[in-house]
C-alpha cells in the first residue's frame, strides 16, 4: 500500500465517522446520550467547585481547632509548672488565635490580665482561671463561623445547580 492509499484510507474512515452523527450530536463511544454527557459534566464541575469551597473552609476550621488545642496544652503546662515562660507561651498562643479569628470576622473577648495586683513580671499575663472559659467561648464562636461558611457553600451549590431560583 503506497503513501497515497494510506491517506485515502484515513480520509474514508473519517467520512464514515462523520456519517455516524446522530440528530442530537456525536455518537459517543459508550453510547452516552449528549444530554446525559452534559449533565455528567455539569455535575462533575459543580461537585469540584463546591468541594474546593468546602475544602478551604474545612482547612481553616481544622487550623483554628489546632490553635485551640495548642492553647489548651500550653494552659496545662502553665498550670503545672507555674513557670512564667510557659505562661508567656500560652499567652502567645491565645494572642495568635485571637488575631487569626479576628481576620475571619470573629470577635472574642480576651480573658482579664493580672494587672497591678500581681508581680511586675505577671502583670501582663492572663488570669489562668479565666482561660478555659475563654477557650470554650471561642470554640463555640468558631463552630458558628464554620456553620456559616458551610451555609455559603450550600448556597453556592444551589446557585450552580439552578435550584436557588426554583426554591425561591
PEMO-V997398 format. One record per pair of residues at least 6 apart in sequence whose ideal C-beta (glycine too) atoms are under 8 Angstrom apart, sorted by the first residue. I is the first residue (numbers start at 1). GAP is how many residues later the second one is. Records with the same first field share a line. If there is no record, write none. Layout:
BEGIN
I->GAP  GAP
END
This chain:
BEGIN
1->8
20->7
21->6
24->9  10  11
25->9
26->8
28->6  9
32->8
45->115
46->111  114  115
49->107  111
50->103  106  107  110
53->99  100  103
54->96  99
57->89  92  93  95  96
60->44  89
61->81  85  88
63->37
64->33  36  37  78
65->74  77
67->26  29  30  33
68->29  67  70  71  74
70->23
71->19  22  23  26  60  64
72->63
74->12  15  16  19
75->15  53  56  57  60
77->6  9  12  13
78->8  9  11  12  50
79->49
84->37  38  41
87->35  38  39  41
88->37
90->36  41
91->34  35
94->16  17  32  37  40
97->41
98->10  12  40
101->7  37  40  41  44
102->6
104->41
105->40
106->32  35  36  39
108->26  29  30  33
109->25  28
110->16  24
111->15  16  19  20  22  23
112->14  15  18
113->10  11  12  13  14
114->8  9  10  11  12  13
115->8
116->7
118->7
126->8
155->9
158->6  9
END
